[in-house]
């Protein structure tokens, strides 16, 4: 039988630094990081292992006030996490004043009767007066167990953050060796496909401007992991025919650029040669199709 493993959910406003923290704590590239708001569009689960103990970390999408169906589905993912997460880390950036999203999330979390910790990130980028104001504001919420301010870039207070997490580790579940092997292989396969999609999506964010990246999603059509080479065929699916021309670019230059960025990062990650073929497909108005959105946002 599986024994209960504690789950810490990281949530907050868009661009608060949740994905950066997840990548630091797991010591691997789990979530893509860009300067664009709401880069994370899935619930991303990572597992920390310490001797025979483990802990689940959940990277949630940024909370948004956009009225679009896509944003509302992401908000629903966040709200649903209240039921099955054991501890919440509300992530807030030192760059900005307390946001409306943070206030609403804190009020919702307070109703859950679960432990809440406030993690203020990017203290190297904010000013001290703003940080002091933010700490003072959140100190009035008695539901918050502890407030920690950190900088991943400058390595500030990260040991304190780890010490705060340590008590939540639980004895890991026990499985037969064959079950562990099958389980790990299944997870690895899912993670590899997800990682490929995320890296391609990151390349789209870096190559295209403004709102267009939010109207494109990625599907992996085929993934072949050979001894010295990985072959990947991926679809870039957009919502309008006019977008297809922009993604491809003049004489195919833009999609070539997306492919080069993605291939280099994938080769660094897998430490193998990557053959990456990108194709563009139009799925008219997918951003207003609930079934499609749920498929994209659910791993």
N, C-alpha and C positions, 0 to 999 in steps of 0.2 A: 504493500500500500504506500501511496505517496504521502509523506508527512508535510504539514503545512510549512511553506516558506514565506517569510515576510516579503511584502511588496511595498517599495517606496515609489510613489508617483511624483514626477517633477512636472509642475505646471505653472503657468503664468501668462503674461501678455506676450505678444509676438516679439521676437528679437531680444528676449530677456537674457539669453545665454544658456538655456536648458541643454541644448545639444552639445555645447562646448563642455559643460560639466559632465554629461554622460560619457563623452569621449575620454575625458580626463580620468574619471573614476574607473572605467573599464580598461583604460590603457590601450584602447584600440579605436579604430575609426568605425563608429556605429551609426552616427547621424551626420548627414551632410550639413555644412555650415555655410551660409551666405549672409550678406547684409540685407537681403530681401526679407520683409516680414512674412510670416507663416510659411517658411520653407518646409518645415515638418508637416506632413499631411497624413501620417499614420501614427498608430500607437506602436512605438518601437520598444521592444522588451530586451533587456540585457541581463545577464546573470553574473553576479560577482561570486567568486569561489575563494574561500579562505580555509585551508586545511580540509576538514570534512564538513564545513559549514557553507551555506550559500544564501544569497539574497537577490531578489529580483528588483531591477531598476526600470522604471517606465518613463520614456520620453514622450510627453503628450504634445499635440499641436498647440500653437498659441491661441489664446481666447480672442475672439474677434466680434466686432459689432456690425460687420457687414451683413446685409439682409439677403445676400445671395444664398441659394440652396446649398452650394458647396460649403460655405462658411458655417451654415447652420448644422450641417452634418458633422463637421469637425467639432463644433461646440457640444453636440450630443455625445460624441466620443469622450470628451472631457468629463461631462456630467455623469456618464455611465461609469467612469472609473472610480467615482466616489463609493460605489457599492463593493468593489472587490480589492481596492487598495487598502493597505493597513496603516500607512504613514504618508503624510503629504509634505513635500518640500515646495513651498511657494517661492518661485524664483523671480526676483525683481532686479532691474539694472540700476546701478548707481548713476547712470548717465541722465536719468529722467526723474521728474517728480512722481509721486504716487499716482498711478493711472486709475481710471474708472474700472478697467478690466480687473486690476488687482483687488480693488475694493469689493467688487461683486464676487470674485472668486473666494475671497477671504470670508465673506458672509455666508456663501454656500458651504464652504468647508467647515465653518463653525457649527453648522447643523448636523454634520456627519458624526460628531462625538469621537473623532479620531485625532491622533497627534498631528500637530501642524508645526513645521519649522519654517522660518523665513530665511532664505539665502539671498543676500544682496551681492550681485556679481559686478564685474567690470569696475572695481573701485579705483583702478589705475586710470580710468577714463573719466570718472566723475570728479566733482570738486568736494572738498571736505564739508563745506556748509550744507550742500545738498544732501550728502550722506547723513550728516547729523540730523537734519530735518526729517529724513525718511525713517531713520531709526526711532526718533522721538515719536513720530506719528504711529508707527506700528507697535510701539511699546504699550500703547493704551489697550491693545487687544489682548486680553488675558488668556485667550485660547492658544496663543502662540507660545510654544514651549521654550524656544530659544531663537535668537537672531544672530546670524553669522554673516560677516561681510568678507568677501574673498576676491582674489584676482588669480585666474588661472595663468594668465600671461606673465604676471610678476611673481607667481608662486607665494601668494600671501594668504595666510590662514587656512591653507589646504589641509594641513595636519589636523587642525581643529575640526574641519569638516569630516575627515575620515574617522576621527574619534567619536564624533556624533553618530556616525553610521554604524560603527562596530557593534553596539548592543542589539542591533536588529537582525544580525545574522542568526540563522537557525540551523540545526543539524540537518544535513542534506538528506534527501530521500534515498532509499536503498533499492537498487535494482540488480537483477542478475547481469553478469557480464555481457551476455548476448543482447539483453534488452538495452543496456547502456550503449553498446555499439550501434544498434539499430536506431536508438533514440538520437544519438549524437550525429549520425549520418543524415538522418532526416532533417534535423535542425540546421546542419551545415549546408545542405542542399538549398533549403529555404532561404538561409541567410545570404548565400552566394547570389541567388537570383535577385533578392531584394537589394543587395549591395550594388549589383550591376545597374539596376533601374535607378537607384539613388545617384550614382556617379554620373550617369547619362543626364539625369535631371539637373544635377549641379552644373554640368557643362552647358545645358540649355540656359540656365539662369545667367551664367557668365557670358554667354554669346549673344543673347537676345535682350532687348530693352523693355522696360516698363511692364505692362500688364500681360504681354504675350506668353511668358513662361507659365503663368497660372492657368492658361487655357490649353496647355499641352500635358498629356500624361504618357508614360512609357510602358510598353509591354515587351517582355522578352519572348520572342517566338521560338528560339532554339538556343540551347546552351550545351556545348560539347567540350568537356574537360579532358583533354588528351595529355600525354606524358609531357610534351614540351610546348604545347599550344592549346589555347582556349579559343573556341569559335563561338561568336555570339551574333545572332540576328535579332535586331530590336526594331520595334515600331514606335515612331513618334506620332501620337494621335492628337490632332488639333480639331477645333470646332467649326472652322470656316475654310472654304476653298482659298480665300485670299491669304489666309495664314500659311497655307502650304507653300506658297511662293516665297514668303518671307523666310520661312525655316530653311528652304533649299538655297535661297539666295541667287545672286547673279552667277550663272555658269556653275552652280553647285558649291560656291565658295563657303556659304554659311554652314551648311550641313557637314561639309568637309572639316571646318573649324571645330564644330561640336564633336565630331568623331575623333579628331586628333587629341583634344583636351581629355575626352573620356578614356581613350585608349591608353594614354600615358599614365593616367591615375590608376587604371585597372591593372596595367603591367606592374606598377609599383606595389600594388596590394597583393596580387596573386604571385608575383615574382616569376612570371611566365610571359611569353609572347602572346599577344592578343590579336585575333582577327575579329574586327568589329564592323558589321554591316548595318547601316541605319536606313530605314525606309520611312516615308511620311504617308500617313493615311488620314483622311477626313472623316470624322464622325460628327455629323451636323448636330449642333446644340447638345453635345454630351453633358455640358456643364449644367443643364437643366433636367437631366435624366437621373432620377434618384437611384435606380438600379446600378447604373454605371458608376456613379459617385461612390456608392457603398462598396462596389468591387475594388475601386482604386484605393480607398482609405482603409480597407480591411486586409490584413496580411494573411 
